[in-house]
């Protein structure tokens, strides 16, 4: 009964920042690998970042390296995505995802068994 709820999306001008929050329930974060994905209109869902059970960041997508930071607060069962220097190309629905473990790489959507409903991020120029 793992559930994920994203929040923090909105409309921001290019160069601005947003902080997305993923609230997890049903399982402590210490048991979960967590990831952020996004899907722009007319495009396939793509990997953004993930963080492991031990709290280490294993990977960022190339297009967000140096701009986005994934972090976790295990005591609050929260995962965050701090997005800085946003670009219009970052406009998408952002999804939080979780898995207890997978034989797939954590940059692949099929590795994750649980998904949030998504939160819209719109970056204007």
N, C-alpha and C positions, 0 to 999 in steps of 0.2 A: 504494500500500500504506500509506496513512495510517491509523493506528489511534489511538483516543482511549480513555483509561481514567480514569474518575472515582473519587475516593476522598474520605473525610472526612465522609460523612453519618453520621447517628446520631439519637439521641433527646435532646432538650434541652427544658428548661422555658421557658415564655414569658419574654421579656426576656433570654434567654441568647444566646450567639454560637456560630457554627460557621464553619470555613473549609474550603471545598471545593477540591480540587485536580484539575486535568485534565492528565494526562501525554500528550503527543503524540509519536508516532514516525512515521518514514517521510518526514518533511518538516520543515524548520526552520520555527519559528514566524514568522520574518520573511516567509515566503511565504503565510501563512494569515491570513484573517479568522476570529476566534473568537467564539463566542457561548455563552451559558447560557440554557437553556429549562427549564421545569418542567411537570409534569402531575400534577394532583391526581386522586384517585379520582372517576370519573364526569364529569370535565371534559376539555376539549380542551387540548392542549399550548399553553403560552403563553410569550412572550418575556420574559426577565428582564433581560439585559444583553449587550452585545457590545463588543469591542475590535478595532481595525483593525490592519493590518500594521505601521503606523508606531507602534503603541502608544498611540493616542489613543482615548478612550472617546467613541463617537458617540451612545450612547443608553442609558437605563435605562427600564424599565417604571415607570409612575407609582407603582405600589404598593410599589416598593422604593427609590425615590429618597430619599436621606438615610440609608438603613439598610444597603444593600449596596454593596460596592465590587468592581469587576472589575479585575484587574491581571495582568501577565504578566512572566515571567522568561525572556527569550529564550535566555540561555545554558544554562538547564536544560530548555528546551522545556516549560515549565509555564505554565498559566493558572490563576488563583485566583479564587474568589468568596468574599470575606469577608462574612459575614452577621451583622449586629448587630441587637439589639432584636427578636429573632424573635417572631413571632406564630403562634398556632395556624393561621391562614389560610395560613401559609407551608408547611404540611405538604404534601409532594409528592415525586415522584421528580424529581431534578434531572439534566439531561442537558447534556453538553458537546458542542458542534458546531463544525465547521470547514469552510471553503470556500476555494478558491483565487481565487474571484471569482464574482460573480453579477450578473445584470441586475436581480434582485429586491432589495428593501431588506433590510438585515441584521437587521431586527427580524421577518422573516418566515421561518418554518421551512423553506420550500421553497428558500430561498437556499443552504442548507447541504447538501453532498454527503456529509459524514462525521459520524457520531454515535457517542458512547460508549454504554455499556450502561446508564448511569444509576446514581445513588446515592440511597438513601432518606433523606429528612430528615423527622423527626417532631417537632413542637413541641407539648408538652402544656400544658394550662392549670392 
